[in-house]
Amino acid sequence: MKIKCEFCSVMYDDTLEECPHCGAKNENVRRGGIDAPITVEELKKWYEEQGLPPYEVTRFFIGIDYKEPKAFGIYKDENSGNFVVYKNKDTGARAIRYEGSDEAFAVNELWLRLKQEIISQKKRNEEENAEAKVVTGKKIRFGGGGFFSDVLLILGGFGIYILFMALTVLPCIYFMIPNNPLNRAICPMQGYYDYNGDMYYHMAGYKKTEWIKYSEDSQSWETAYIAKGDRLFSKKDASTYFVSGEWDSSLACSDATKSTLYTDFINDYEIGKGYYSYEDDNYYHIEKSQYDGWFHYDSQSDSWDPVTYESVPADLQHGNSAGDFWYTPTWDSSTQITDFTKSSSYKEYQESHKSSSGSSSKSSSSSSWSSGSSWDSGSTDWGSDW
């Protein structure tokens, strides 16, 4: 988000502690994304709102100087007044991620790492659930007094027929459903692939996977479409072309995880709601999806007009850059922006979305936990510094 210096009127990034032009102090320095916690107490609250397991389970200790191995944490050193972000590795050695007076920066470091861990845990749950369905360990016992046994004895041949259908026909139908857990279980591993002279990257996340391809001409990553029957479509065939799970300078491409396409994927293609100030124009975003719900303010007609995603400036189309131009979530007279919620466009939008007015507004981002799935801290990489 860009803000105006109160002394010299130069626009600059609100994460800077002072104006780069005149040196005036930024009294409202902000770290992280729009909804990012900026204090230790806010991070504690965010943690609770996600429905996460206790600290001892996730191994993320907020506001605690935890001494045992295998732990991430943040706390304020009462002697120095500094905020410390740390990781206790499996060996017991402590790696300091940050130590300083900037609480917002310190909180953001641990918050981003926690969100990354949530995504990893969800992916692990997804894979384990898929494997459990592929290799089911339940047996039907006859004459043992079990529920299934009693049903089969009562129904006789008809019960056997139902069982036959369940084991043969239904699985066939199930595999025809797009994005089902078993299909995801046979998807290629996340990482880099050298295929037909081009570099591909497979992005794998919670309930979704996508391919991107590196373009030598533009020196950037582009969306790739892998059709059924292609050698990269199945995990078994794609493994022949697998190069690496992590980027290094020996690969004939840039780091895929630094691309806008990857950031959009990780963010579930979502952009924060609210007002955006871009150059001399004002925009309002009302949907979660970055592709929908954009409005532009026309100063001449004093109206908010719906615009297509393609009409929105490129910097506002993606979550990794839109935050720099985010202005405010709700209208305030001091912003000098006409209130979008008082416009005819907003009323028309409300009318067209009445059917979904009762749905929850809570984000379903892949980096939110909000599930009853298990958390296994043993799957975390405890050997690295972060």
Secondary structure, DSSP 8 states (H G I E B T S, - for coil): -EEE-TTT--EEETTSSB-TTT--B-TT---SSTT---SHHHHHHHHHHTT---HHHH-EEET----SSSEEEEEE-TTT--EEEEEE-TTS-EEEEEEES-HHHHHHHHHHHHHHHHHHHHHHHHHHHHHHHHS------SSS--HHHHHHHHHTHHHHHHHHHHHHHHHHHHHTSTT-HHHHHTS--SEEEEETTEEEEEEEETTEEEEEEEETTTTEEEEE---TTSTTTSHHHHGGGEEESS--TTSSS--GGGSHHHHHHHTTTB---EEEEETTEEEEE-SSBTTS-EEEEETTTTEEEEE-GGGS-GGGSSHHHHGGGEEESS--GGGT---GGGSHHHHHHHHHTGGGTTS--S---TT---S-----GGGS--SS--
